């Protein structure tokens, strides 16, 4: 079944959700506090069961908010999944921080163990087993989220760390394809595959003096995107590279 934006709802509407909606304006979307200016903006708070009935029936569910709040316990998310998500194509956006590793700059793929002591990822794994697809996004870049701003504001401390990133436009493209070629309970890493250090990127921007130090810090890794590329048969897809292909003027 091909993706149809008129039959899709975005649960939560943060950075990725808003950009997805801008490309697919017929999608429904949710807000936690108020209806908003659009009749498509549905009041929804997972922790408030009274708002569940505001959701409209659809075939595609893009779940964009994390399950970090302790109030979102297993009983609640199980009840909600069975109430609304069962028999739908559900993609849950996650983070690549979900994976455990001990060696710096090791290549990470979907076979790596999860940080199951973190309740967010434990809950996501629970939902994956119920049929959702988990999409682990590397560092999201795009309008108002380009690394140039990070460097100017001295927000990156270790210049030798690798930046694994994915442009929001590429995220939207791959979400569409995953919906169209949906197989329940899959897990994918989505990254551009362009592994440069922060120093290498900053040097291209003329900002090589932006870091407190140039040592490698704990947590640097290399993310592999081979599984999703093979699954979607996108071997010739050209990911947007930063800064080569992206607007970096602030």
WOMO-V857399 format. One record per backbone hydrogen bond with DSSP energy under -1.0 kcal/mol. NH is the residue of the N-H (numbers start at 1). CO is the residue of the C=O. E is the energy in kcal/mol with one decimal. If there is no record, write none. Layout:
nh:NH co:CO e:E
nh:NH co:CO e:E
//
This chain:
nh:7 co:4 e:-2.1
nh:8 co:5 e:-1.2
nh:9 co:60 e:-2.3
nh:10 co:28 e:-2.1
nh:11 co:62 e:-2.6
nh:18 co:14 e:-2.9
nh:19 co:15 e:-1.8
nh:20 co:16 e:-2.8
nh:21 co:17 e:-2.4
nh:22 co:18 e:-1.9
nh:23 co:19 e:-1.4
nh:24 co:20 e:-2.2
nh:27 co:24 e:-1.9
nh:28 co:8 e:-2.6
nh:29 co:40 e:-1.8
nh:30 co:10 e:-1.6
nh:31 co:42 e:-2.7
nh:41 co:38 e:-1.6
nh:42 co:29 e:-3.0
nh:44 co:31 e:-3.1
nh:48 co:45 e:-2.4
nh:51 co:48 e:-1.8
nh:52 co:49 e:-1.2
nh:54 co:51 e:-1.7
nh:55 co:52 e:-1.7
nh:59 co:7 e:-1.8
nh:60 co:7 e:-2.3
nh:61 co:89 e:-3.1
nh:62 co:9 e:-2.7
nh:63 co:91 e:-3.0
nh:64 co:11 e:-2.4
nh:72 co:69 e:-2.0
nh:73 co:71 e:-1.8
nh:77 co:73 e:-2.5
nh:78 co:74 e:-2.4
nh:79 co:75 e:-2.1
nh:80 co:76 e:-2.7
nh:81 co:77 e:-2.6
nh:82 co:78 e:-2.1
nh:83 co:79 e:-1.8
nh:84 co:80 e:-3.0
nh:86 co:81 e:-2.1
nh:88 co:85 e:-2.2
nh:89 co:59 e:-2.9
nh:91 co:61 e:-2.7
nh:92 co:133 e:-3.2
nh:93 co:63 e:-2.8
nh:94 co:135 e:-3.2
nh:96 co:137 e:-1.2
nh:98 co:95 e:-1.1
nh:99 co:96 e:-1.2
nh:100 co:113 e:-3.0
nh:105 co:220 e:-2.9
nh:106 co:103 e:-1.2
nh:108 co:222 e:-3.6
nh:112 co:109 e:-1.7
nh:115 co:98 e:-3.1
nh:116 co:114 e:-2.1
nh:118 co:115 e:-2.0
nh:122 co:118 e:-1.9
nh:123 co:119 e:-2.4
nh:124 co:120 e:-2.1
nh:125 co:121 e:-2.1
nh:126 co:122 e:-1.6
nh:127 co:123 e:-2.2
nh:128 co:124 e:-2.4
nh:129 co:125 e:-2.1
nh:131 co:128 e:-1.6
nh:132 co:127 e:-2.2
nh:133 co:90 e:-2.9
nh:134 co:186 e:-2.3
nh:135 co:92 e:-2.8
nh:136 co:188 e:-3.4
nh:137 co:94 e:-2.2
nh:138 co:190 e:-2.0
nh:139 co:164 e:-1.9
nh:141 co:166 e:-2.2
nh:145 co:142 e:-3.0
nh:149 co:146 e:-1.6
nh:151 co:147 e:-2.4
nh:152 co:148 e:-2.3
nh:153 co:149 e:-1.9
nh:154 co:151 e:-1.3
nh:155 co:150 e:-2.8
nh:159 co:213 e:-2.4
nh:161 co:158 e:-1.2
nh:163 co:196 e:-2.8
nh:166 co:139 e:-2.5
nh:168 co:141 e:-2.2
nh:171 co:167 e:-2.0
nh:172 co:168 e:-2.2
nh:173 co:169 e:-1.8
nh:174 co:170 e:-2.3
nh:175 co:171 e:-2.4
nh:176 co:172 e:-2.1
nh:177 co:173 e:-1.8
nh:178 co:174 e:-2.5
nh:179 co:175 e:-2.3
nh:180 co:176 e:-2.0
nh:181 co:177 e:-2.4
nh:188 co:134 e:-2.6
nh:190 co:136 e:-3.1
nh:192 co:165 e:-2.7
nh:195 co:193 e:-1.0
nh:196 co:194 e:-1.1
nh:198 co:161 e:-2.1
nh:199 co:159 e:-2.6
nh:201 co:197 e:-2.0
nh:202 co:198 e:-3.0
nh:203 co:199 e:-2.4
nh:204 co:200 e:-1.2
nh:206 co:203 e:-1.1
nh:207 co:202 e:-3.2
nh:210 co:207 e:-1.2
nh:213 co:157 e:-1.9
nh:220 co:217 e:-1.3
nh:222 co:106 e:-2.5
nh:224 co:108 e:-2.8
nh:229 co:225 e:-1.8
nh:230 co:226 e:-2.5
nh:231 co:227 e:-2.6
nh:232 co:228 e:-2.2
nh:234 co:229 e:-2.5
nh:237 co:234 e:-1.9
nh:245 co:241 e:-2.7
//
